[in-house]
């Protein structure tokens, strides 16, 4: 019936995930703490959202160039790329 569908069936988009209190670090240097951190996940699966919520440590990496989430450009990307 839905033979053309590929990928996970439990995909969700634009979900706000509350991560709770966290230590803010770059590399091994502690920069501060946050009482609560929330992020909006553009696209994920329900299973991966659960992994994110329960993860001891997560990594945020700045995307260079056009992003899939909002088209923002990194500082080294050209505006006319």
N, CA, C and O atoms as CSV, one atom per row, in Angstrom:
chain,resi,resn,atom,element,x,y,z
A,1,UNK,N,N,0.815,-1.193,0.000
A,1,UNK,CA,C,0.000,0.000,0.000
A,1,UNK,C,C,0.859,1.257,0.000
A,1,UNK,O,O,0.649,2.123,-0.849
A,2,UNK,N,N,1.816,1.395,0.911
A,2,UNK,CA,C,2.723,2.545,0.971
A,2,UNK,C,C,4.122,2.128,0.545
A,2,UNK,O,O,5.086,2.343,1.280
A,3,UNK,N,N,4.239,1.541,-0.621
A,3,UNK,CA,C,5.520,1.003,-1.072
A,3,UNK,C,C,6.573,2.087,-1.285
A,3,UNK,O,O,7.767,1.800,-1.208
A,4,UNK,N,N,6.155,3.332,-1.553
A,4,UNK,CA,C,7.107,4.399,-1.803
A,4,UNK,C,C,7.706,5.008,-0.546
A,4,UNK,O,O,8.632,5.813,-0.645
A,5,UNK,N,N,7.215,4.653,0.620
A,5,UNK,CA,C,7.710,5.224,1.877
A,5,UNK,C,C,9.021,4.562,2.260
A,5,UNK,O,O,9.118,3.337,2.320
A,6,UNK,N,N,10.022,5.381,2.518
A,6,UNK,CA,C,11.301,4.880,3.018
A,6,UNK,C,C,11.637,5.636,4.284
A,6,UNK,O,O,11.133,6.736,4.511
A,7,UNK,N,N,12.480,5.055,5.102
A,7,UNK,CA,C,12.895,5.716,6.339
A,7,UNK,C,C,12.011,5.327,7.494
A,7,UNK,O,O,11.050,4.575,7.335
A,8,UNK,N,N,12.348,5.852,8.676
A,8,UNK,CA,C,11.628,5.454,9.893
A,8,UNK,C,C,10.193,5.962,9.912
A,8,UNK,O,O,9.922,7.085,9.487
A,9,UNK,N,N,9.295,5.155,10.394
A,9,UNK,CA,C,7.890,5.523,10.495
A,9,UNK,C,C,7.671,6.457,11.675
A,9,UNK,O,O,6.744,7.267,11.658
A,10,UNK,N,N,8.510,6.355,12.696
A,10,UNK,CA,C,8.324,7.155,13.912
A,10,UNK,C,C,9.067,8.486,13.862
A,10,UNK,O,O,9.435,9.016,14.910
A,11,UNK,N,N,9.295,9.039,12.677
A,11,UNK,CA,C,9.994,10.314,12.530
A,11,UNK,C,C,9.116,11.453,13.035
A,11,UNK,O,O,7.915,11.496,12.771
A,12,UNK,N,N,9.743,12.381,13.771
A,12,UNK,CA,C,9.056,13.571,14.258
A,12,UNK,C,C,9.857,14.798,13.850
A,12,UNK,O,O,11.064,14.713,13.626
A,13,UNK,N,N,9.178,15.943,13.753
A,13,UNK,CA,C,9.853,17.181,13.369
A,13,UNK,C,C,9.490,18.298,14.346
A,13,UNK,O,O,8.404,18.320,14.924
A,14,UNK,N,N,10.428,19.213,14.508
A,14,UNK,CA,C,10.238,20.421,15.323
A,14,UNK,C,C,9.715,20.118,16.726
A,14,UNK,O,O,8.646,20.582,17.121
A,15,UNK,N,N,10.485,19.337,17.461
A,15,UNK,CA,C,10.119,18.938,18.817
A,15,UNK,C,C,11.048,19.632,19.808
A,15,UNK,O,O,12.267,19.603,19.638
A,16,UNK,N,N,10.481,20.254,20.842
A,16,UNK,CA,C,11.288,20.867,21.901
A,16,UNK,C,C,11.607,19.786,22.923
A,16,UNK,O,O,10.716,19.115,23.443
A,17,UNK,N,N,12.914,19.631,23.203
A,17,UNK,CA,C,13.383,18.627,24.157
A,17,UNK,C,C,13.992,19.341,25.352
A,17,UNK,O,O,14.935,20.118,25.203
A,18,UNK,N,N,13.457,19.079,26.536
A,18,UNK,CA,C,14.009,19.633,27.775
A,18,UNK,C,C,15.093,18.687,28.274
A,18,UNK,O,O,14.828,17.522,28.572
A,19,UNK,N,N,16.319,19.201,28.360
A,19,UNK,CA,C,17.460,18.378,28.765
A,19,UNK,C,C,17.772,18.499,30.248
A,19,UNK,O,O,18.597,17.745,30.765
A,20,UNK,N,N,17.134,19.426,30.938
A,20,UNK,CA,C,17.370,19.569,32.368
A,20,UNK,C,C,18.655,20.312,32.669
A,20,UNK,O,O,19.242,20.932,31.783
A,21,UNK,N,N,19.096,20.253,33.921
A,21,UNK,CA,C,20.320,20.962,34.316
A,21,UNK,C,C,21.548,20.317,33.681
A,21,UNK,O,O,21.653,19.093,33.598
A,22,UNK,N,N,22.468,21.160,33.238
A,22,UNK,CA,C,23.687,20.686,32.569
A,22,UNK,C,C,24.880,21.558,32.935
A,22,UNK,O,O,24.726,22.729,33.282
A,23,UNK,N,N,26.052,20.980,32.854
A,23,UNK,CA,C,27.312,21.723,32.933
A,23,UNK,C,C,27.661,22.116,31.503
A,23,UNK,O,O,27.547,21.296,30.591
A,24,UNK,N,N,28.082,23.353,31.298
A,24,UNK,CA,C,28.437,23.834,29.970
A,24,UNK,C,C,29.955,23.802,29.833
A,24,UNK,O,O,30.673,24.413,30.624
A,25,UNK,N,N,30.437,23.078,28.816
A,25,UNK,CA,C,31.873,22.892,28.620
A,25,UNK,C,C,32.250,23.090,27.159
A,25,UNK,O,O,31.432,22.899,26.259
A,26,UNK,N,N,33.506,23.477,26.940
A,26,UNK,CA,C,34.128,23.397,25.623
A,26,UNK,C,C,35.384,22.570,25.815
A,26,UNK,O,O,36.253,22.916,26.615
A,27,UNK,N,N,35.473,21.478,25.080
A,27,UNK,CA,C,36.589,20.562,25.308
A,27,UNK,C,C,36.519,20.037,26.727
A,27,UNK,O,O,35.514,19.449,27.128
A,28,UNK,N,N,37.583,20.247,27.490
A,28,UNK,CA,C,37.595,19.793,28.885
A,28,UNK,C,C,37.440,20.952,29.870
A,28,UNK,O,O,37.566,20.758,31.079
A,29,UNK,N,N,37.167,22.164,29.358
A,29,UNK,CA,C,37.051,23.353,30.206
A,29,UNK,C,C,35.591,23.627,30.578
A,29,UNK,O,O,34.731,23.737,29.705
A,30,UNK,N,N,35.321,23.736,31.885
A,30,UNK,CA,C,33.983,24.069,32.361
A,30,UNK,C,C,33.791,25.577,32.264
A,30,UNK,O,O,34.577,26.349,32.814
A,31,UNK,N,N,32.726,25.995,31.551
A,31,UNK,CA,C,32.445,27.414,31.373
A,31,UNK,C,C,31.344,27.911,32.296
A,31,UNK,O,O,31.280,29.099,32.614
A,32,UNK,N,N,30.472,26.995,32.728
A,32,UNK,CA,C,29.378,27.405,33.592
A,32,UNK,C,C,28.358,26.294,33.732
A,32,UNK,O,O,28.598,25.152,33.339
A,33,UNK,N,N,27.217,26.649,34.300
A,33,UNK,CA,C,26.131,25.688,34.468
A,33,UNK,C,C,24.832,26.311,33.980
A,33,UNK,O,O,24.715,27.531,33.863
A,34,UNK,N,N,23.862,25.456,33.698
A,34,UNK,CA,C,22.529,25.911,33.301
A,34,UNK,C,C,21.501,25.144,34.121
A,34,UNK,O,O,21.618,23.930,34.290
A,35,UNK,N,N,20.496,25.847,34.627
A,35,UNK,CA,C,19.437,25.195,35.388
A,35,UNK,C,C,18.601,24.288,34.506
A,35,UNK,O,O,18.162,23.222,34.938
A,36,UNK,N,N,18.382,24.713,33.271
A,36,UNK,CA,C,17.626,23.908,32.323
A,36,UNK,C,C,18.022,24.304,30.914
A,36,UNK,O,O,18.115,25.489,30.595
A,37,UNK,N,N,18.251,23.324,30.087
A,37,UNK,CA,C,18.542,23.572,28.678
A,37,UNK,C,C,17.463,22.889,27.863
A,37,UNK,O,O,17.173,21.708,28.053
A,38,UNK,N,N,16.869,23.652,26.949
A,38,UNK,CA,C,15.896,23.114,26.006
A,38,UNK,C,C,16.413,23.364,24.605
A,38,UNK,O,O,16.980,24.419,24.320
A,39,UNK,N,N,16.215,22.391,23.733
A,39,UNK,CA,C,16.601,22.569,22.338
A,39,UNK,C,C,15.433,22.153,21.456
A,39,UNK,O,O,14.639,21.289,21.825
A,40,UNK,N,N,15.338,22.775,20.290
A,40,UNK,CA,C,14.338,22.374,19.314
A,40,UNK,C,C,15.023,21.482,18.288
A,40,UNK,O,O,15.947,21.907,17.594
A,41,UNK,N,N,14.561,20.255,18.203
A,41,UNK,CA,C,15.133,19.283,17.276
A,41,UNK,C,C,14.331,19.357,15.988
A,41,UNK,O,O,13.116,19.160,15.999
A,42,UNK,N,N,15.006,19.643,14.874
A,42,UNK,CA,C,14.321,19.816,13.592
A,42,UNK,C,C,13.741,18.504,13.078
A,42,UNK,O,O,12.620,18.478,12.569
A,43,UNK,N,N,14.494,17.420,13.206
A,43,UNK,CA,C,14.028,16.123,12.708
A,43,UNK,C,C,14.741,15.001,13.440
A,43,UNK,O,O,15.959,15.046,13.609
A,44,UNK,N,N,14.008,14.014,13.869
A,44,UNK,CA,C,14.587,12.881,14.589
A,44,UNK,C,C,13.587,11.734,14.593
A,44,UNK,O,O,12.501,11.830,14.021
A,45,UNK,N,N,13.975,10.655,15.244
A,45,UNK,CA,C,13.035,9.566,15.490
A,45,UNK,C,C,12.696,9.577,16.978
A,45,UNK,O,O,13.425,10.155,17.784
A,46,UNK,N,N,11.600,8.943,17.330
A,46,UNK,CA,C,11.228,8.867,18.740
A,46,UNK,C,C,12.307,8.162,19.546
A,46,UNK,O,O,12.608,8.562,20.671
A,47,UNK,N,N,12.892,7.112,18.975
A,47,UNK,CA,C,13.951,6.367,19.662
A,47,UNK,C,C,15.170,7.252,19.927
A,47,UNK,O,O,15.732,7.229,21.022
A,48,UNK,N,N,15.577,8.034,18.920
A,48,UNK,CA,C,16.737,8.905,19.104
A,48,UNK,C,C,16.457,10.043,20.074
A,48,UNK,O,O,17.365,10.479,20.780
A,49,UNK,N,N,15.214,10.539,20.126
A,49,UNK,CA,C,14.868,11.570,21.110
A,49,UNK,C,C,14.996,11.031,22.526
A,49,UNK,O,O,15.447,11.747,23.419
A,50,UNK,N,N,14.607,9.784,22.742
A,50,UNK,CA,C,14.757,9.173,24.057
A,50,UNK,C,C,16.234,9.034,24.429
A,50,UNK,O,O,16.610,9.252,25.580
A,51,UNK,N,N,17.069,8.670,23.452
A,51,UNK,CA,C,18.518,8.587,23.695
A,51,UNK,C,C,19.063,9.959,24.083
A,51,UNK,O,O,19.882,10.070,24.994
A,52,UNK,N,N,18.607,11.000,23.390
A,52,UNK,CA,C,19.060,12.361,23.674
A,52,UNK,C,C,18.671,12.783,25.085
A,52,UNK,O,O,19.495,13.325,25.822
A,53,UNK,N,N,17.427,12.539,25.460
A,53,UNK,CA,C,16.936,12.933,26.779
A,53,UNK,C,C,17.699,12.246,27.912
A,53,UNK,O,O,17.911,12.844,28.967
A,54,UNK,N,N,18.107,11.009,27.705
A,54,UNK,CA,C,18.752,10.250,28.773
A,54,UNK,C,C,20.280,10.272,28.705
A,54,UNK,O,O,20.943,9.695,29.567
A,55,UNK,N,N,20.843,10.928,27.697
A,55,UNK,CA,C,22.298,10.931,27.520
A,55,UNK,C,C,22.995,11.693,28.645
A,55,UNK,O,O,22.558,12.773,29.042
A,56,UNK,N,N,24.071,11.121,29.144
A,56,UNK,CA,C,24.894,11.767,30.164
A,56,UNK,C,C,25.595,12.983,29.566
A,56,UNK,O,O,25.731,14.016,30.222
A,57,UNK,N,N,26.032,12.852,28.334
A,57,UNK,CA,C,26.772,13.914,27.669
A,57,UNK,C,C,26.288,14.013,26.233
A,57,UNK,O,O,26.091,12.995,25.569
A,58,UNK,N,N,26.092,15.250,25.745
A,58,UNK,CA,C,25.742,15.460,24.346
A,58,UNK,C,C,26.746,16.425,23.748
A,58,UNK,O,O,27.427,17.152,24.472
A,59,UNK,N,N,26.837,16.432,22.443
A,59,UNK,CA,C,27.764,17.331,21.753
A,59,UNK,C,C,26.984,18.175,20.764
A,59,UNK,O,O,26.187,17.647,19.987
A,60,UNK,N,N,27.205,19.475,20.786
A,60,UNK,CA,C,26.619,20.397,19.817
A,60,UNK,C,C,27.736,20.872,18.904
A,60,UNK,O,O,28.744,21.399,19.375
A,61,UNK,N,N,27.565,20.692,17.621
A,61,UNK,CA,C,28.593,21.057,16.655
A,61,UNK,C,C,28.004,22.064,15.670
A,61,UNK,O,O,26.975,21.803,15.046
A,62,UNK,N,N,28.661,23.218,15.533
A,62,UNK,CA,C,28.186,24.245,14.615
A,62,UNK,C,C,28.316,23.737,13.186
A,62,UNK,O,O,29.361,23.233,12.776
A,63,UNK,N,N,27.226,23.885,12.440
A,63,UNK,CA,C,27.231,23.476,11.038
A,63,UNK,C,C,27.702,24.641,10.184
A,63,UNK,O,O,27.244,25.770,10.366
A,64,UNK,N,N,28.599,24.382,9.266
A,64,UNK,CA,C,29.076,25.416,8.347
A,64,UNK,C,C,28.304,25.298,7.044
A,64,UNK,O,O,27.927,24.198,6.640
A,65,UNK,N,N,28.069,26.423,6.387
A,65,UNK,CA,C,27.300,26.408,5.152
A,65,UNK,C,C,25.829,26.467,5.453
A,65,UNK,O,O,25.420,26.770,6.574
A,66,UNK,N,N,25.034,26.177,4.448
A,66,UNK,CA,C,23.581,26.223,4.620
A,66,UNK,C,C,23.146,25.054,5.473
A,66,UNK,O,O,23.536,23.914,5.221
A,67,UNK,N,N,22.330,25.336,6.495
A,67,UNK,CA,C,21.827,24.267,7.358
A,67,UNK,C,C,20.452,23.853,6.880
A,67,UNK,O,O,19.734,24.636,6.259
A,68,UNK,N,N,20.094,22.620,7.174
A,68,UNK,CA,C,18.780,22.135,6.817
A,68,UNK,C,C,17.693,22.745,7.672
A,68,UNK,O,O,16.527,22.746,7.275
A,69,UNK,N,N,18.046,23.267,8.842
A,69,UNK,CA,C,17.036,23.743,9.776
A,69,UNK,C,C,16.559,25.156,9.479
A,69,UNK,O,O,15.378,25.453,9.660
A,70,UNK,N,N,17.454,26.038,9.023
A,70,UNK,CA,C,16.988,27.404,8.862
A,70,UNK,C,C,17.737,28.199,7.817
A,70,UNK,O,O,17.431,29.373,7.606
A,71,UNK,N,N,18.707,27.597,7.157
A,71,UNK,CA,C,19.441,28.291,6.126
A,71,UNK,C,C,20.458,29.287,6.648
A,71,UNK,O,O,20.949,30.115,5.881
A,72,UNK,N,N,20.786,29.233,7.924
A,72,UNK,CA,C,21.785,30.148,8.480
A,72,UNK,C,C,23.166,29.749,7.988
A,72,UNK,O,O,23.438,28.570,7.758
A,73,UNK,N,N,24.028,30.731,7.830
A,73,UNK,CA,C,25.372,30.478,7.338
A,73,UNK,C,C,26.362,30.533,8.477
A,73,UNK,O,O,26.246,31.369,9.374
A,74,UNK,N,N,27.340,29.639,8.442
A,74,UNK,CA,C,28.441,29.694,9.402
A,74,UNK,C,C,29.325,30.881,9.098
A,74,UNK,O,O,29.214,31.468,8.022
A,75,UNK,N,N,30.211,31.257,10.032
A,75,UNK,CA,C,31.005,32.481,9.863
A,75,UNK,C,C,31.976,32.385,8.697
A,75,UNK,O,O,32.368,33.415,8.150
A,76,UNK,N,N,32.379,31.174,8.295
A,76,UNK,CA,C,33.343,31.026,7.203
A,76,UNK,C,C,32.663,30.742,5.860
A,76,UNK,O,O,33.346,30.626,4.842
A,77,UNK,N,N,31.352,30.630,5.840
A,77,UNK,CA,C,30.642,30.317,4.595
A,77,UNK,C,C,30.366,31.593,3.836
A,77,UNK,O,O,30.194,32.657,4.431
A,78,UNK,N,N,30.322,31.486,2.504
A,78,UNK,CA,C,29.998,32.631,1.659
A,78,UNK,C,C,28.496,32.743,1.525
A,78,UNK,O,O,27.796,31.734,1.437
A,79,UNK,N,N,27.994,33.979,1.511
A,79,UNK,CA,C,26.556,34.209,1.455
A,79,UNK,C,C,25.946,33.711,0.153
A,79,UNK,O,O,24.764,33.368,0.134
A,80,UNK,N,N,26.699,33.660,-0.925
A,80,UNK,CA,C,26.157,33.253,-2.228
A,80,UNK,C,C,26.489,31.806,-2.560
A,80,UNK,O,O,26.505,31.449,-3.738
A,81,UNK,N,N,26.751,30.969,-1.581
A,81,UNK,CA,C,27.086,29.564,-1.834
A,81,UNK,C,C,25.906,28.845,-2.444
A,81,UNK,O,O,25.992,27.651,-2.729
